[in-house]
């Protein structure tokens, strides 16, 4: 299947056959998360996990604000992940995630007609030619559309990845066109774009760590695709990843990601409100928030933070509603919502979602079920570290799963439609 350019530097290594170690870096606003993992034919094997607390000034809304500080944190993270590894097991490659309001994703359906010899089977060469044509159109049209939406010049936008999410020929869903006959071809893609400045900052981090950057991945896309069964043709859900600086949304309809949205309202807003209203410094407020979510505070303090968190969560819910309102390509929303990310640990998030009049204010045919995306619901992930237990580790694990999907496709083993 066609993929753009996950590994922009063509690497000779076969990660799956050689079980080579790789690193994931999820450079979050509050916590920098890293994973050491390898891949085999069964999926991802998570070996080590590292979490480094970011300084308040390091990030803003999911984007690097102080490169030197973030770089130091990344070095600490990589050192933790590679400590005492034999030289031959030290990873040379890194995968990174990106979020933020200016990171845009779009679902694209392309109808293509085989004009000549459509009664003959599609060859590998013909499939490559079809996909190459489509790729060029998506690159040009997608960048043009994004430049108009966010006010950046065409040349200031980078393509992160264009990923095949479904293929049909003659009205029949297939994993690959090769070997099938038919005139009408339908191709489903997800294309992700970001400002060059975001991409360059991450490239600088990889270069400074002496790691080859395999790819930069749209985080909401990776999260939705990592859920077990999310590529099945009867699967419909909304994924909401609440991080420190941003909330990322992905909407899946019939196994295809139809929309992604990101907005700059995450756990940090809750911390700042606690800091302001309880007159404590930011770091202390962050610890209070975490302890509150873990039910480790005194009754009186817990009550104060509950009140602050509830009022802030109501504002977050309004912002979420506005983001869903702007999903132009969705006529009817799925009735399952999965939450992940550290912000989802605050009980008031789920509380305000349970109280929200979904059917009255948005096109939901049913009141949605609010569920937690737990690590055991990840597809093709084996945790040998024993530390993949938290919903804030879903995103880095999902980025590793994205890498696995790409490697399987490079080997000609298509997993679109699989769990």
Secondary structure as UniProt FT lines:
FT   TURN            6..7
FT   HELIX           15..18
FT   STRAND          22..27
FT   STRAND          31..40
FT   TURN            41..42
FT   STRAND          43..53
FT   TURN            56..58
FT   STRAND          59..60
FT   TURN            61..62
FT   STRAND          63..64
FT   HELIX           67..82
FT   TURN            83..84
FT   HELIX           87..89
FT   STRAND          93..98
FT   TURN            101..102
FT   STRAND          104..113
FT   TURN            118..119
FT   HELIX           124..150
FT   HELIX           154..156
FT   STRAND          157..169
FT   TURN            170..171
FT   STRAND          172..174
FT   STRAND          184..195
FT   HELIX           196..208
FT   TURN            209..210
FT   STRAND          212..218
FT   HELIX           219..226
FT   TURN            228..231
FT   TURN            233..234
FT   STRAND          237..242
FT   STRAND          247..253
FT   TURN            254..255
FT   STRAND          256..263
FT   HELIX           267..277
FT   TURN            278..279
FT   HELIX           282..293
FT   TURN            294..295
FT   HELIX           299..325
FT   TURN            328..329
FT   STRAND          336..340
FT   HELIX           342..345
FT   HELIX           347..355
FT   HELIX           358..361
FT   STRAND          369..372
FT   HELIX           375..377
FT   STRAND          381..383
FT   HELIX           391..393
FT   HELIX           394..410
FT   TURN            411..412
FT   TURN            416..417
//
